[in-house]
Amino acid sequence: MQSVVANGEKYLDLLSQLLNNAAAIRYPRSIEELVVLQVSPRKGLIGWLIENKEIRLEKSAYLDCDEVARKTGDTPAYRISRFSYHFHGAPELMDFRIDLRNGDLHVNPDDRAGLPAAHLRPGKGLHLDVDNFNLFLAIHVVWWYLKRKQYPLNPKNAQVLNRILGRLRRRLASG
């Protein structure tokens, strides 16, 4: 499994807009506080790194983030080879973590969620579409959860979120 961002510069621009304009995000407020860009003098942007960063949200909730991306050839696409988005929901909301490590994509639900496994995988108990996932999508999943207080890994809630994620993926892919 892997995740691909069709246009890395657009992705980073949308992520930057999200940080700058989102009332629900307390910190960081700029992309420079979150992302380390990897730039080559000859080739320009060749990748980015988000490592052990927290996006502070309302109350004491936060999203712990890691993401590693590298350019794929001479296209504007970037492959995200590793990520971890761990939502800590404060006492009143359940946690979850979405991970891609060594090609293994899985989601860890909160023990209180009553879901059948500690590691949910696409096609094996996981209803949320985490294929081609990234931080931009993770932030939107967290916002949806904070606003509605409905656990995103619940199958019915995942169906609603999957439609939203589909629209967001189309936005990321558009020119």
LINURVEN-V418201 format. One line per field, one symbol per residue. ss: DSSP state (H for helix, E for strand, - for the rest). A space follows every 10 residues. Layout:
ss=???
This chain:
ss=--EEE--HHH HHHHHHHHHH H-----E--- HHH--EEEEE ---EEEEEEE EEEEEE---- -EEEEEEEEE E------EEE EEEEEEEE-- -----EEEEE E--EEEEEE- HHH------E EE-EEE---- ----HHHHHH HHHHHHHH-- ----HHHHHH HHHHHHHHHH HHH--
